[in-house]
Amino acid sequence: MKGFGLALVLSAALTACFVGAPGAAAAQHRDYDCADFATQAEAEEYLLPGDPYNLDGDNDGVACEDNPCPCSYTAGGGGGGGGGGNTTVEAAPAPPPKPPKLNKAVARSAALAKARLYNHRNRLISPVSFQGCHRTSRQKVHCTFHGRGLTKTLRSSCEIRVVVSGEGSNADAKLRATCRSERLLYLTFARAIPAIRLAGEELARRGVAIVVTERINDLEIEATLEWQRTTKVKEECGARFIARLNSLDELLVSNEPAACAPEFVPPG
């Protein structure tokens, strides 16, 4: 009877063992992924040695890094789990806001003021013409202008660029200009008269007096010269001289034949 009871107890124990085994095996072989955890800290608790659940995809010792905080990174990392306790890492502070974009209307006004000042100081060009502005970055705007100038002797052309930088309504303008000038053919009295006098002295072989000067056009100036000479009697002579520039900017002087007459002596 005792043997029968012992057999019954063993049978019941074996039956219980086999009945309980499937549930335990299912618990041991259950798979987890990051979607099973609401936070990173919760997933970190399941980061076991060897990372059996593959929660640390990049092997940096941190489980489910994309899960929302609260976060808890295991000291030692590497999927090793265990030991060292947990260290809570606070979220990084938000980056500072970007500086305000430079106002384009403000930049345009600053560029116009800079160009007018340049025009006022540079007498070789007439009032500059505005070509336009374009933005190159949040804090920088480039504006361009064109200037022309014309004098009797020079024709000038300037390409002007104004770089405006700043934030919001605060602007600082810097101007850069590239200019070229072309000399025009124009005969000045300062150049013509000495050449006419020299030609007159060569003709008269003595000093001469310039009586009248007059501009004919941009390239020609005339002058009347007088002098005295003595042959049998004293004579007064005069001639008309013309100085002109050719296409090579060379100065040429020509004259009409000299006319001489006896010196007038008022009656005594």
C-alpha positions as CSV (number, residue, x, y, z in Angstrom):
1,M,0.0,0.0,0.0
2,K,2.9,2.3,0.8
3,G,4.5,1.5,-2.5
4,F,1.3,2.3,-4.3
5,G,1.1,5.7,-2.5
6,L,4.6,6.6,-3.4
7,A,4.0,5.8,-7.0
8,L,1.0,8.0,-7.0
9,V,2.9,10.9,-5.6
10,L,5.7,10.6,-8.2
11,S,3.1,10.4,-11.0
12,A,1.4,13.5,-9.8
13,A,4.7,15.4,-9.6
14,L,5.8,14.4,-13.1
15,T,2.4,15.4,-14.4
16,A,2.7,18.8,-12.8
17,C,6.1,19.3,-14.2
18,F,5.1,18.5,-17.7
19,V,1.9,20.6,-17.4
20,G,3.9,23.7,-16.2
21,A,6.8,23.4,-18.7
22,P,5.1,24.8,-21.8
23,G,4.3,28.1,-20.0
24,A,7.8,28.5,-18.7
25,A,9.4,27.7,-22.0
26,A,7.1,30.3,-23.7
27,A,8.2,33.0,-21.2
28,Q,11.9,32.2,-21.7
29,H,11.6,32.3,-25.5
30,R,9.4,35.4,-25.8
31,D,11.0,38.0,-28.2
32,Y,10.9,41.8,-27.6
33,D,11.5,44.7,-29.8
34,C,11.6,48.5,-29.2
35,A,7.9,48.9,-30.0
36,D,7.1,46.8,-27.0
37,F,8.4,49.6,-24.6
38,A,6.9,53.0,-24.0
39,T,10.2,54.7,-23.1
40,Q,13.9,54.2,-23.6
41,A,14.4,53.7,-19.9
42,E,11.9,50.8,-19.9
43,A,13.7,49.1,-22.8
44,E,17.1,49.6,-21.1
45,E,16.0,47.2,-18.4
46,Y,15.7,44.4,-21.0
47,L,19.2,45.0,-22.4
48,L,20.8,41.8,-21.2
49,P,24.3,40.4,-21.7
50,G,24.6,39.3,-25.3
51,D,21.6,41.4,-26.2
52,P,19.3,38.4,-26.9
53,Y,16.4,40.7,-27.9
54,N,18.5,42.7,-30.3
55,L,17.5,46.0,-28.7
56,D,20.9,47.6,-29.3
57,G,21.2,47.6,-33.1
58,D,24.3,49.6,-33.3
59,N,26.1,47.9,-30.4
60,D,26.8,51.1,-28.5
61,G,25.5,49.8,-25.2
62,V,22.2,51.8,-25.4
63,A,18.8,50.1,-26.0
64,C,16.2,51.6,-28.3
65,E,17.7,55.0,-28.6
66,D,14.8,56.3,-30.7
67,N,12.3,55.6,-28.0
68,P,11.0,58.7,-26.1
69,C,12.5,59.7,-22.7
70,P,12.7,59.3,-19.8
71,C,16.0,57.8,-20.7
72,S,18.4,55.6,-18.8
73,Y,21.7,54.6,-20.2
74,T,23.4,51.6,-18.5
75,A,26.9,52.4,-17.4
76,G,29.4,50.2,-19.1
77,G,27.2,49.8,-22.3
78,G,28.0,47.4,-25.1
79,G,24.9,45.2,-24.5
80,G,26.6,43.8,-21.4
81,G,23.9,44.9,-19.0
82,G,24.5,44.2,-15.3
83,G,26.5,46.1,-12.8
84,G,27.2,49.8,-12.4
85,G,23.7,51.0,-11.9
86,N,21.8,53.5,-14.1
87,T,22.7,57.1,-15.0
88,T,19.9,59.4,-16.1
89,V,20.8,61.6,-19.0
90,E,18.9,64.8,-19.3
91,A,17.7,65.9,-22.8
92,A,20.0,68.4,-24.5
93,P,18.9,72.0,-24.3
94,A,17.1,73.5,-27.3
95,P,19.4,75.4,-29.7
96,P,19.2,79.2,-29.6
97,P,17.0,80.8,-32.1
98,K,18.5,82.0,-35.4
99,P,19.3,85.7,-35.7
100,P,16.6,87.7,-37.5
101,K,16.9,87.9,-41.3
102,L,18.2,91.2,-42.7
103,N,15.3,93.3,-43.9
104,K,15.7,93.7,-47.7
105,A,14.0,97.1,-47.8
106,V,16.4,98.3,-45.1
107,A,19.4,96.9,-47.0
108,R,18.2,98.6,-50.2
109,S,18.0,102.0,-48.4
110,A,21.4,101.6,-46.9
111,A,22.9,100.7,-50.3
112,L,21.3,103.8,-52.0
113,A,22.6,106.1,-49.3
114,K,26.1,104.6,-49.7
115,A,26.0,105.0,-53.5
116,R,24.8,108.6,-53.3
117,L,27.7,109.5,-51.0
118,Y,30.1,107.9,-53.4
119,N,28.5,109.9,-56.3
120,H,28.8,113.1,-54.3
121,R,32.5,112.5,-53.6
122,N,33.4,111.4,-57.2
123,R,32.9,114.3,-59.6
124,L,33.9,112.2,-62.6
125,I,30.5,110.5,-62.8
126,S,27.0,111.7,-63.0
127,P,24.2,110.5,-60.7
128,V,24.4,106.7,-60.5
129,S,21.6,104.4,-61.7
130,F,20.2,101.6,-59.4
131,Q,20.3,98.2,-61.0
132,G,18.8,96.0,-58.3
133,C,19.4,94.0,-55.1
134,H,19.5,90.2,-54.4
135,R,19.9,88.3,-51.2
136,T,22.9,86.0,-50.8
137,S,22.2,84.8,-47.2
138,R,19.9,85.6,-44.3
139,Q,22.2,88.4,-43.1
140,K,23.6,89.6,-46.5
141,V,22.2,91.5,-49.5
142,H,24.1,92.7,-52.6
143,C,23.0,95.8,-54.6
144,T,24.4,97.0,-57.8
145,F,24.6,100.5,-59.5
146,H,26.0,102.0,-62.7
147,G,27.6,105.4,-63.0
148,R,28.6,107.4,-66.1
149,G,30.5,110.6,-66.4
150,L,31.5,112.9,-69.3
151,T,33.8,115.9,-69.3
152,K,35.5,117.8,-72.1
153,T,38.5,115.5,-71.8
154,L,37.2,112.2,-70.2
155,R,34.4,109.7,-70.6
156,S,34.0,107.6,-67.4
157,S,32.1,104.4,-66.5
158,C,31.8,102.8,-63.1
159,E,30.3,99.5,-62.0
160,I,29.4,99.8,-58.3
161,R,28.5,97.0,-55.9
162,V,27.3,97.6,-52.3
163,V,27.4,94.7,-49.9
164,V,24.9,95.2,-47.0
165,S,25.1,92.9,-44.0
166,G,23.2,92.9,-40.7
167,E,20.2,91.6,-38.8
168,G,16.6,92.8,-38.9
169,S,16.7,96.5,-39.4
170,N,20.4,96.9,-38.5
171,A,22.4,97.2,-41.6
172,D,26.0,98.0,-42.5
173,A,26.9,98.9,-46.1
174,K,30.3,98.5,-47.8
175,L,30.9,99.9,-51.4
176,R,33.3,98.6,-54.0
177,A,33.6,100.4,-57.4
178,T,35.4,99.4,-60.6
179,C,35.8,102.4,-62.9
180,R,37.4,103.0,-66.3
181,S,38.0,106.3,-68.1
182,E,38.6,107.1,-71.7
183,R,40.4,110.3,-72.7
184,L,38.6,112.3,-75.3
185,L,40.2,114.4,-78.1
186,Y,39.8,118.0,-76.9
187,L,42.2,120.8,-77.4
188,T,42.7,123.2,-74.5
189,F,43.9,126.8,-74.6
190,A,46.7,125.8,-72.2
191,R,48.0,123.4,-74.8
192,A,47.3,125.3,-78.0
193,I,48.6,128.8,-77.1
194,P,52.2,127.9,-76.4
195,A,52.4,125.9,-79.6
196,I,50.9,128.8,-81.6
197,R,53.4,131.3,-80.0
198,L,56.3,129.1,-80.9
199,A,55.2,128.8,-84.5
200,G,54.8,132.6,-84.7
201,E,58.3,133.2,-83.3
202,E,59.7,130.8,-85.9
203,L,58.0,132.7,-88.6
204,A,58.8,136.2,-87.4
205,R,62.2,135.2,-86.1
206,R,61.6,137.4,-83.1
207,G,59.1,137.8,-80.3
208,V,55.4,138.0,-81.1
209,A,52.3,139.4,-79.4
210,I,49.1,137.4,-79.3
211,V,46.3,139.8,-80.1
212,V,43.2,137.6,-80.4
213,T,42.4,134.0,-79.5
214,E,39.2,132.1,-80.3
215,R,37.9,128.5,-80.2
216,I,36.7,127.1,-83.5
217,N,35.6,123.7,-82.2
218,D,36.7,121.0,-79.7
219,L,39.8,120.3,-81.8
220,E,40.7,123.7,-83.1
221,I,41.8,127.0,-81.7
222,E,42.9,130.1,-83.6
223,A,45.0,133.1,-82.7
224,T,46.1,136.3,-84.4
225,L,49.8,137.2,-83.8
226,E,51.5,140.5,-84.5
227,W,55.2,141.6,-84.6
228,Q,57.4,144.3,-86.0
229,R,60.2,144.1,-88.5
230,T,62.6,146.5,-90.1
231,T,63.6,146.5,-93.7
232,K,64.0,149.9,-95.3
233,V,61.3,151.1,-92.9
234,K,59.6,149.7,-89.8
235,E,56.8,147.4,-90.6
236,E,54.0,145.9,-88.6
237,C,53.2,142.3,-89.5
238,G,50.5,139.9,-88.5
239,A,49.2,136.4,-89.3
240,R,46.4,134.1,-88.3
241,F,47.5,130.7,-86.8
242,I,45.4,127.6,-86.2
243,A,46.2,124.8,-83.8
244,R,44.4,121.5,-84.2
245,L,44.4,117.9,-82.8
246,N,44.5,115.0,-85.2
247,S,43.0,111.5,-84.5
248,L,46.2,110.5,-82.8
249,D,46.0,113.4,-80.3
250,E,48.9,115.1,-82.0
251,L,49.0,118.9,-82.1
252,L,49.5,120.5,-85.4
253,V,49.9,124.3,-86.0
254,S,49.3,126.0,-89.4
255,N,49.2,129.7,-90.4
256,E,48.1,132.0,-93.2
257,P,50.8,134.0,-94.9
258,A,52.0,137.0,-92.9
259,A,50.8,140.5,-94.0
260,C,53.1,143.4,-93.3
261,A,52.6,147.2,-93.7
262,P,54.7,150.3,-92.8
263,E,54.3,151.3,-89.2
264,F,51.7,153.9,-88.8
265,V,53.2,157.2,-87.6
266,P,50.6,159.7,-86.4
267,P,51.1,163.2,-87.9
268,G,53.1,165.5,-85.6
